[in-house]
Amino acid sequence: MQRRSAFSLVLSSALIAVPAAAESLSPDALAALPPGATMVLKAHAVGQQIYECKTDAGGKLAWIFREPVATLTVDGKVIGHHFAGPTWELDDGSAVVGKAVDNAPGAKASDIAWLRLEVVSHKGDGGLLAKIDTVQRINTMGGVLNDSCDRPGTTRGMPYAADYVFLRKS
């Protein structure tokens, strides 16, 4: 139970909050292609989840998720970056911003959750992400920060890796 409440705190402080009505799915259910969706791209991300020491809703200092900073690769070649928004931007100039709608727990307590995000905005007229509707974050490793903080404004990064699957409606 403690893991879920820490997960909720981390997500609620980020711009990728999962709506209260969304249910936690199994990883297999979350990773499945939604009906009528086609995979356009699967990229591997390696980077950090950045946290900031802030006062939480209970008035105590806590590490609050601020933003991801990651490099996206395909077959070992850098193709883009992932950063606050949450935003995914490719070297072809296309980008999407997502909003989390579903989640599933990571394999270990130290792994950030798997997410399904609906795309809420696009950048660029062409490119691979131009017609993307959904982004899935799966196969997460690391990224969770379970430590205390005592200096407001301090930031800390936790290494993580994940796969991002970019989908469009067929």
Phi and psi in degrees as GROMACS dihedral restraints (atoms count N, CA, C in turn):
[ dihedral_restraints ]
;  ai    aj    ak    al  type     phi  dphi    fc
    3     4     5     6     1   -61.8    20    10
    4     5     6     7     1   -37.3    20    10
    6     7     8     9     1   -62.8    20    10
    7     8     9    10     1   -42.4    20    10
    9    10    11    12     1   -65.7    20    10
   10    11    12    13     1   -41.7    20    10
   12    13    14    15     1   -68.5    20    10
   13    14    15    16     1   -34.7    20    10
   15    16    17    18     1   -66.1    20    10
   16    17    18    19     1   -40.6    20    10
   18    19    20    21     1   -61.2    20    10
   19    20    21    22     1   -44.8    20    10
   21    22    23    24     1   -62.4    20    10
   22    23    24    25     1   -40.7    20    10
   24    25    26    27     1   -63.6    20    10
   25    26    27    28     1   -44.6    20    10
   27    28    29    30     1   -62.2    20    10
   28    29    30    31     1   -47.2    20    10
   30    31    32    33     1   -70.5    20    10
   31    32    33    34     1   -37.2    20    10
   33    34    35    36     1   -68.0    20    10
   34    35    36    37     1   -24.4    20    10
   36    37    38    39     1   -85.8    20    10
   37    38    39    40     1   -10.8    20    10
   39    40    41    42     1   -97.5    20    10
   40    41    42    43     1   170.1    20    10
   42    43    44    45     1   -81.9    20    10
   43    44    45    46     1     8.8    20    10
   45    46    47    48     1  -114.0    20    10
   46    47    48    49     1    32.0    20    10
   48    49    50    51     1   -58.7    20    10
   49    50    51    52     1   138.9    20    10
   51    52    53    54     1   -86.2    20    10
   52    53    54    55     1   126.5    20    10
   54    55    56    57     1   -55.2    20    10
   55    56    57    58     1   147.2    20    10
   57    58    59    60     1   -57.1    20    10
   58    59    60    61     1   -30.8    20    10
   60    61    62    63     1   -76.3    20    10
   61    62    63    64     1   -17.9    20    10
   63    64    65    66     1   -70.5    20    10
   64    65    66    67     1   140.9    20    10
   66    67    68    69     1  -102.5    20    10
   67    68    69    70     1   155.7    20    10
   69    70    71    72     1   -76.2    20    10
   70    71    72    73     1   129.0    20    10
   72    73    74    75     1  -100.0    20    10
   73    74    75    76     1   169.9    20    10
   75    76    77    78     1   -77.0    20    10
   76    77    78    79     1   154.3    20    10
   78    79    80    81     1   -56.3    20    10
   79    80    81    82     1   -39.9    20    10
   81    82    83    84     1   -62.5    20    10
   82    83    84    85     1   -41.8    20    10
   84    85    86    87     1   -66.5    20    10
   85    86    87    88     1   -40.5    20    10
   87    88    89    90     1   -68.7    20    10
   88    89    90    91     1   -38.0    20    10
   90    91    92    93     1   -75.9    20    10
   91    92    93    94     1   -16.3    20    10
   93    94    95    96     1   -65.9    20    10
   94    95    96    97     1   144.9    20    10
   96    97    98    99     1   -67.9    20    10
   97    98    99   100     1   130.2    20    10
   99   100   101   102     1   -63.3    20    10
  100   101   102   103     1   152.7    20    10
  102   103   104   105     1   -55.0    20    10
  103   104   105   106     1   133.8    20    10
  105   106   107   108     1    78.8    20    10
  106   107   108   109     1     8.9    20    10
  108   109   110   111     1  -101.5    20    10
  109   110   111   112     1   148.4    20    10
  111   112   113   114     1  -123.2    20    10
  112   113   114   115     1   134.0    20    10
  114   115   116   117     1   -75.7    20    10
  115   116   117   118     1   127.9    20    10
  117   118   119   120     1   -99.2    20    10
  118   119   120   121     1   -36.9    20    10
  120   121   122   123     1  -157.5    20    10
  121   122   123   124     1   142.2    20    10
  123   124   125   126     1  -125.8    20    10
  124   125   126   127     1   119.0    20    10
  126   127   128   129     1  -121.0    20    10
  127   128   129   130     1   147.1    20    10
  129   130   131   132     1   -97.2    20    10
  130   131   132   133     1   135.2    20    10
  132   133   134   135     1  -114.5    20    10
  133   134   135   136     1   138.0    20    10
  135   136   137   138     1  -133.3    20    10
  136   137   138   139     1   128.8    20    10
  138   139   140   141     1  -179.1    20    10
  139   140   141   142     1  -142.1    20    10
  141   142   143   144     1  -137.9    20    10
  142   143   144   145     1   148.6    20    10
  144   145   146   147     1   -96.0    20    10
  145   146   147   148     1   122.0    20    10
  147   148   149   150     1   -97.3    20    10
  148   149   150   151     1   130.4    20    10
  150   151   152   153     1  -118.7    20    10
  151   152   153   154     1   151.7    20    10
  153   154   155   156     1  -125.1    20    10
  154   155   156   157     1   139.4    20    10
  156   157   158   159     1   -77.0    20    10
  157   158   159   160     1   114.4    20    10
  159   160   161   162     1  -140.9    20    10
  160   161   162   163     1   168.1    20    10
  162   163   164   165     1   -79.1    20    10
  163   164   165   166     1   127.7    20    10
  165   166   167   168     1   -85.6    20    10
  166   167   168   169     1  -177.2    20    10
  168   169   170   171     1   -60.2    20    10
  169   170   171   172     1   -26.3    20    10
  171   172   173   174     1   -87.7    20    10
  172   173   174   175     1     3.0    20    10
  174   175   176   177     1    84.4    20    10
  175   176   177   178     1     9.2    20    10
  177   178   179   180     1  -106.1    20    10
  178   179   180   181     1   153.1    20    10
  180   181   182   183     1   -71.7    20    10
  181   182   183   184     1   135.8    20    10
  183   184   185   186     1  -153.1    20    10
  184   185   186   187     1   156.5    20    10
  186   187   188   189     1   -78.0    20    10
  187   188   189   190     1   119.6    20    10
  189   190   191   192     1  -112.4    20    10
  190   191   192   193     1   130.4    20    10
  192   193   194   195     1   -58.2    20    10
  193   194   195   196     1   132.6    20    10
  195   196   197   198     1  -110.7    20    10
  196   197   198   199     1   -49.7    20    10
  198   199   200   201     1  -170.5    20    10
  199   200   201   202     1   155.8    20    10
  201   202   203   204     1   -92.4    20    10
  202   203   204   205     1   152.6    20    10
  204   205   206   207     1  -138.8    20    10
  205   206   207   208     1   109.2    20    10
  207   208   209   210     1  -147.9    20    10
  208   209   210   211     1   155.8    20    10
  210   211   212   213     1  -101.1    20    10
  211   212   213   214     1   135.9    20    10
  213   214   215   216     1  -100.6    20    10
  214   215   216   217     1   132.1    20    10
  216   217   218   219     1  -131.9    20    10
  217   218   219   220     1   154.7    20    10
  219   220   221   222     1  -133.6    20    10
  220   221   222   223     1   125.5    20    10
  222   223   224   225     1    52.0    20    10
  223   224   225   226     1    38.8    20    10
  225   226   227   228     1    79.3    20    10
  226   227   228   229     1    -1.4    20    10
  228   229   230   231     1  -102.1    20    10
  229   230   231   232     1   130.5    20    10
  231   232   233   234     1   -67.8    20    10
  232   233   234   235     1   128.1    20    10
  234   235   236   237     1  -121.0    20    10
  235   236   237   238     1    -8.4    20    10
  237   238   239   240     1   171.4    20    10
  238   239   240   241     1  -166.0    20    10
  240   241   242   243     1  -140.9    20    10
  241   242   243   244     1   157.5    20    10
  243   244   245   246     1  -124.3    20    10
  244   245   246   247     1   132.3    20    10
  246   247   248   249     1  -154.1    20    10
  247   248   249   250     1  -172.2    20    10
  249   250   251   252     1   -50.8    20    10
  250   251   252   253     1   147.8    20    10
  252   253   254   255     1   144.7    20    10
  253   254   255   256     1   -53.7    20    10
  255   256   257   258     1   -68.1    20    10
  256   257   258   259     1   137.1    20    10
  258   259   260   261     1  -122.6    20    10
  259   260   261   262     1   141.3    20    10
  261   262   263   264     1  -120.8    20    10
  262   263   264   265     1   123.5    20    10
  264   265   266   267     1  -127.7    20    10
  265   266   267   268     1   127.9    20    10
  267   268   269   270     1   -97.3    20    10
  268   269   270   271     1   160.0    20    10
  270   271   272   273     1   -64.9    20    10
  271   272   273   274     1   -14.9    20    10
  273   274   275   276     1   -80.1    20    10
  274   275   276   277     1     0.9    20    10
  276   277   278   279     1    94.4    20    10
  277   278   279   280     1    -9.2    20    10
  279   280   281   282     1   -84.6    20    10
  280   281   282   283     1   148.5    20    10
  282   283   284   285     1  -152.5    20    10
  283   284   285   286     1   154.3    20    10
  285   286   287   288     1  -136.2    20    10
  286   287   288   289     1   151.9    20    10
  288   289   290   291     1  -117.4    20    10
  289   290   291   292     1   136.6    20    10
  291   292   293   294     1  -119.5    20    10
  292   293   294   295     1   165.1    20    10
  294   295   296   297     1  -132.7    20    10
  295   296   297   298     1   124.3    20    10
  297   298   299   300     1   -65.4    20    10
  298   299   300   301     1   135.1    20    10
  300   301   302   303     1  -123.2    20    10
  301   302   303   304     1   -22.6    20    10
  303   304   305   306     1  -144.1    20    10
  304   305   306   307     1   157.5    20    10
  306   307   308   309     1  -146.5    20    10
  307   308   309   310     1   160.0    20    10
  309   310   311   312     1  -143.7    20    10
  310   311   312   313     1   147.6    20    10
  312   313   314   315     1   -66.9    20    10
  313   314   315   316     1   148.6    20    10
  315   316   317   318     1   -68.7    20    10
  316   317   318   319     1   168.4    20    10
  318   319   320   321     1   -66.0    20    10
  319   320   321   322     1   -34.5    20    10
  321   322   323   324     1  -125.2    20    10
  322   323   324   325     1   161.4    20    10
  324   325   326   327     1   -60.3    20    10
  325   326   327   328     1   -23.8    20    10
  327   328   329   330     1   -86.1    20    10
  328   329   330   331     1    -2.0    20    10
  330   331   332   333     1   -98.7    20    10
  331   332   333   334     1   130.9    20    10
  333   334   335   336     1   -63.4    20    10
  334   335   336   337     1   158.8    20    10
  336   337   338   339     1   -65.9    20    10
  337   338   339   340     1   155.5    20    10
  339   340   341   342     1   -80.8    20    10
  340   341   342   343     1   145.9    20    10
  342   343   344   345     1  -134.3    20    10
  343   344   345   346     1   152.2    20    10
  345   346   347   348     1  -117.0    20    10
  346   347   348   349     1   126.1    20    10
  348   349   350   351     1  -121.7    20    10
  349   350   351   352     1   137.4    20    10
  351   352   353   354     1   -91.5    20    10
  352   353   354   355     1   142.6    20    10
  354   355   356   357     1   -77.4    20    10
  355   356   357   358     1   128.3    20    10
  357   358   359   360     1  -108.2    20    10
  358   359   360   361     1   -15.7    20    10
  360   361   362   363     1  -158.9    20    10
  361   362   363   364     1   155.1    20    10
  363   364   365   366     1  -122.5    20    10
  364   365   366   367     1   154.6    20    10
  366   367   368   369     1  -131.7    20    10
  367   368   369   370     1   141.7    20    10
  369   370   371   372     1    91.7    20    10
  370   371   372   373     1   146.4    20    10
  372   373   374   375     1   -86.9    20    10
  373   374   375   376     1   -22.5    20    10
  375   376   377   378     1  -135.4    20    10
  376   377   378   379     1  -158.1    20    10
  378   379   380   381     1    91.8    20    10
  379   380   381   382     1   170.3    20    10
  381   382   383   384     1   -62.2    20    10
  382   383   384   385     1   -30.2    20    10
  384   385   386   387     1   -92.9    20    10
  385   386   387   388     1     1.9    20    10
  387   388   389   390     1   -56.8    20    10
  388   389   390   391     1   -35.8    20    10
  390   391   392   393     1  -116.1    20    10
  391   392   393   394     1    21.2    20    10
  393   394   395   396     1   -74.4    20    10
  394   395   396   397     1   135.2    20    10
  396   397   398   399     1  -109.3    20    10
  397   398   399   400     1   -29.3    20    10
  399   400   401   402     1  -140.4    20    10
  400   401   402   403     1   144.1    20    10
  402   403   404   405     1  -125.9    20    10
  403   404   405   406     1   134.6    20    10
  405   406   407   408     1  -115.0    20    10
  406   407   408   409     1   133.1    20    10
  408   409   410   411     1  -105.1    20    10
  409   410   411   412     1   117.3    20    10
  411   412   413   414     1  -132.8    20    10
  412   413   414   415     1   173.1    20    10
  414   415   416   417     1    52.6    20    10
  415   416   417   418     1    44.1    20    10
  417   418   419   420     1   -73.7    20    10
  418   419   420   421     1   147.3    20    10
  420   421   422   423     1  -140.4    20    10
  421   422   423   424     1   120.0    20    10
  423   424   425   426     1    77.1    20    10
  424   425   426   427     1  -166.2    20    10
  426   427   428   429     1    98.9    20    10
  427   428   429   430     1   -18.3    20    10
  429   430   431   432     1   -85.0    20    10
  430   431   432   433     1   135.8    20    10
  432   433   434   435     1  -113.3    20    10
  433   434   435   436     1   110.5    20    10
  435   436   437   438     1  -116.5    20    10
  436   437   438   439     1    77.6    20    10
  438   439   440   441     1  -147.7    20    10
  439   440   441   442     1   164.2    20    10
  441   442   443   444     1   -94.4    20    10
  442   443   444   445     1   156.3    20    10
  444   445   446   447     1  -128.5    20    10
  445   446   447   448     1   153.7    20    10
  447   448   449   450     1  -135.5    20    10
  448   449   450   451     1     3.1    20    10
  450   451   452   453     1  -128.9    20    10
  451   452   453   454     1   101.4    20    10
  453   454   455   456     1   -53.2    20    10
  454   455   456   457     1   140.5    20    10
  456   457   458   459     1    91.5    20    10
  457   458   459   460     1   -13.3    20    10
  459   460   461   462     1   -70.0    20    10
  460   461   462   463     1   141.0    20    10
  462   463   464   465     1  -115.6    20    10
  463   464   465   466     1   155.9    20    10
  465   466   467   468     1  -150.1    20    10
  466   467   468   469     1   136.5    20    10
  468   469   470   471     1  -104.7    20    10
  469   470   471   472     1   140.4    20    10
  471   472   473   474     1  -115.9    20    10
  472   473   474   475     1   121.6    20    10
  474   475   476   477     1   -58.4    20    10
  475   476   477   478     1   141.4    20    10
  477   478   479   480     1  -150.6    20    10
  478   479   480   481     1   163.3    20    10
  480   481   482   483     1  -141.5    20    10
  481   482   483   484     1   151.2    20    10
  483   484   485   486     1  -162.3    20    10
  484   485   486   487     1   164.5    20    10
  486   487   488   489     1  -107.4    20    10
  487   488   489   490     1   137.6    20    10
  489   490   491   492     1  -114.9    20    10
  490   491   492   493     1   127.4    20    10
  492   493   494   495     1  -111.2    20    10
  493   494   495   496     1   125.5    20    10
  495   496   497   498     1  -106.9    20    10
  496   497   498   499     1   122.9    20    10
  498   499   500   501     1  -120.2    20    10
  499   500   501   502     1   150.6    20    10
  501   502   503   504     1  -130.3    20    10
  502   503   504   505     1   153.7    20    10
  504   505   506   507     1   -72.5    20    10
  505   506   507   508     1   136.5    20    10
